Amino acid sequence: MSNLSEEEKQKHLQSWGNWMRGLSDKGQFLGGEPLGKEARVIKGNKKIVTDGPYAESKEMIGGYLIIKAGDINEATEISKGCPIFETNGITEVREIHHMEF
């Protein structure tokens, strides 16, 4: 995104809005937000806190979307419409396992 002009950034953000509205209209968009650049990592039984994300990370997670799909295959197909690919981005598709208490 940093290599895009202001006009290109606005067009890209409009693509995101259109895609997410389309998912919402189909009842598939359940939530999602961009994530901040600053992070904290808490590790181990001593709960050591360090700043993150780590520089050695190959990709930065910029946000998340929660969608409704019948299975991971359908979710994968839905993700192929994501505007992140306009900027050569990456998506990762995972199922949410619900915990019962």
N, C-alpha and C positions, 0 to 999 in steps of 0.2 A: 504494500500500500504506500510506503514511503516514496516509491519511485513514480507514483501517479500524480498527474496534475490535479488541481482542485476540481476541475470539471470532470475528470475521470473518476475521482473519489466520489463525487456526488452521484454520478451515474452508477457506480458500483454499489453505493449505499441504497440507491433506488432499486437496484436488482434484488438486494437482500429484502427490502420491504415488500416488493412484489411477490417474491418467492414465499416469504413467511405468511403473507396474507392469503396466498393460494392454499398453503397447507392448512391455515386456520379455517378457511371456507369449507375445506373437506373434512374438518374435525380431526386433522392429524397433528396440528401444532398444539402442544401442551404447555410449553414454556421454554425459556432460554434467555440468556443474557451474555453480554461480553464480560470478560474477566479483566481485572486490573493487572498492571504490569508488575506490581510489587507482590511478594509472596513470603510466607513463613513456612518452614518445614519443621515439624516436631517429630523426633526420632527416638525410638528405643524406650526401655523401661525407665530411664532417667529423664525422659522427655526433654531432650536437648533441643533448643530452638535455634535455627540458623536462618539466615536470609536466603531467599530463592527468587525466582527459579534458578537452577544451576546453569552456569555457562556451558557445561558439557552437554546439556540437553540438545538433541538434534533438531527438535521442533518445539515451538512455543505454543501452548494451548491458549487461544485467544478468546474462547467462549464455548458455549454449549447450547444445544437445542434438545429438547425432549419432544419426541414425536410419537404418535400412536401408529403402530403397524402390526400386522398379523404375525409376523415372524422376522427374523434377522434378514432374510432375503428381501422381503418387502421394504424393510428399513434401508437396506443397501440401495435398492432401486430409487427410493425417495431421495436419498442423499446425493445421488448422481445429478440432481437438479440444483444442488447448492451453488450459489454464486462464488464461493471460495475458489472454484476451479477457474474463474475468470482471471485470477491472479496467481495461477499455478499452485494453489493451496492443497491441503490434505484434509480429509475427514477420517474419522475413526468411528465405526458403528459398534455399539455395545448394547446388550440387553440390560435393563434394570431389573434386578432381583428384589422383589418386595419382601420385607421382613415382617413377620407376624409376631406380635407381643402378647 
